[in-house]
Amino acid sequence: MTLQEAVQLTLKRNHNIRIAGYTVEEKRQAKEVAKSAYFPSIRNDSSFVHVTDTELIQIRSGSFGVVGGTSIPPVNAIINQGGKTLRPAGPRSPSR
Protein backbone atom coordinates (compact mmCIF):
# COMPACT_ATOMS: atom_id res chain seq x y z
CA MET A 1 0.00 0.00 0.00
CA THR A 2 1.38 3.38 -0.99
CA LEU A 3 1.26 6.45 1.20
CA GLN A 4 -1.33 8.09 -1.08
CA GLU A 5 -3.59 5.01 -0.82
CA ALA A 6 -3.25 4.98 2.96
CA VAL A 7 -4.20 8.66 3.16
CA GLN A 8 -7.26 8.10 0.93
CA LEU A 9 -8.34 5.08 2.99
CA THR A 10 -7.98 7.08 6.20
CA LEU A 11 -10.00 9.97 4.77
CA LYS A 12 -12.79 7.56 3.77
CA ARG A 13 -13.04 5.61 7.04
CA ASN A 14 -12.22 8.12 9.78
CA HIS A 15 -15.42 9.86 10.88
CA ASN A 16 -13.63 12.70 12.67
CA ILE A 17 -11.67 13.61 9.55
CA ARG A 18 -14.83 13.44 7.42
CA ILE A 19 -16.69 15.71 9.85
CA ALA A 20 -13.77 18.15 9.85
CA GLY A 21 -13.92 18.23 6.03
CA TYR A 22 -17.64 19.05 6.17
CA THR A 23 -16.93 21.81 8.70
CA VAL A 24 -14.35 23.33 6.35
CA GLU A 25 -16.89 23.26 3.50
CA GLU A 26 -19.53 24.84 5.77
CA LYS A 27 -17.14 27.69 6.60
CA ARG A 28 -16.36 28.19 2.90
CA GLN A 29 -20.07 28.50 2.14
CA ALA A 30 -20.59 30.96 5.03
CA LYS A 31 -17.73 33.04 3.63
CA GLU A 32 -19.39 33.13 0.18
CA VAL A 33 -22.71 34.22 1.71
CA ALA A 34 -21.00 37.03 3.64
CA LYS A 35 -19.11 38.06 0.50
CA SER A 36 -22.34 38.30 -1.51
CA ALA A 37 -23.61 41.06 0.80
CA TYR A 38 -21.04 43.40 -0.77
CA PHE A 39 -22.66 43.17 -4.22
CA PRO A 40 -25.67 45.26 -5.24
CA SER A 41 -29.08 43.64 -5.24
CA ILE A 42 -32.00 44.23 -7.58
CA ARG A 43 -35.55 44.57 -6.35
CA ASN A 44 -38.84 44.94 -8.22
CA ASP A 45 -41.76 46.77 -6.61
CA SER A 46 -44.19 47.49 -9.40
CA SER A 47 -47.88 47.18 -10.09
CA PHE A 48 -50.08 46.86 -13.14
CA VAL A 49 -53.49 48.47 -13.41
CA HIS A 50 -55.80 48.07 -16.40
CA VAL A 51 -59.12 49.87 -16.37
CA THR A 52 -61.63 49.80 -19.20
CA ASP A 53 -64.76 51.88 -19.46
CA THR A 54 -67.67 49.92 -18.17
CA GLU A 55 -70.38 49.57 -20.78
CA LEU A 56 -73.74 48.12 -19.83
CA ILE A 57 -75.46 46.41 -22.75
CA GLN A 58 -79.13 45.59 -22.49
CA ILE A 59 -80.54 42.65 -24.42
CA ARG A 60 -84.32 42.67 -24.55
CA SER A 61 -86.40 39.56 -23.99
CA GLY A 62 -86.91 37.65 -27.24
CA SER A 63 -84.37 39.72 -29.21
CA PHE A 64 -82.68 36.49 -30.43
CA GLY A 65 -85.97 34.95 -31.43
CA VAL A 66 -88.40 32.37 -30.11
CA VAL A 67 -87.68 28.64 -29.94
CA GLY A 68 -90.43 26.21 -28.99
CA GLY A 69 -92.56 29.01 -27.64
CA THR A 70 -89.75 30.29 -25.37
CA SER A 71 -88.17 33.72 -25.95
CA ILE A 72 -84.39 33.84 -26.17
CA PRO A 73 -83.39 35.33 -23.72
CA PRO A 74 -86.49 34.69 -21.63
CA VAL A 75 -86.05 37.94 -19.65
CA ASN A 76 -84.30 41.25 -20.24
CA ALA A 77 -80.54 40.85 -19.63
CA ILE A 78 -77.92 43.49 -18.82
CA ILE A 79 -74.33 42.55 -19.63
CA ASN A 80 -71.44 44.41 -18.01
CA GLN A 81 -68.47 44.74 -20.33
CA GLY A 82 -65.18 46.06 -19.05
CA GLY A 83 -63.87 46.19 -15.56
CA LYS A 84 -60.62 46.45 -13.66
CA THR A 85 -57.50 44.29 -13.65
CA LEU A 86 -55.08 44.83 -10.76
CA ARG A 87 -51.92 42.75 -10.61
CA PRO A 88 -49.09 43.58 -8.22
CA ALA A 89 -45.57 42.37 -9.07
CA GLY A 90 -42.63 42.03 -6.74
CA PRO A 91 -42.19 40.64 -3.24
CA ARG A 92 -45.37 39.12 -1.87
CA SER A 93 -46.52 39.44 1.68
CA PRO A 94 -47.25 36.21 3.58
CA SER A 95 -50.68 34.67 3.06
CA ARG A 96 -53.15 35.19 5.83
Secondary structure, 3 states (H helix, E strand, C coil): CCHHHHHHHHHHHCHHHHHHHHHHHHHHHHHHHHHHCCCCCCCCCEEEEEECCCEEEEECCCCCCEECCEECCCCCEEEEECCEEEEEECCCCCCC
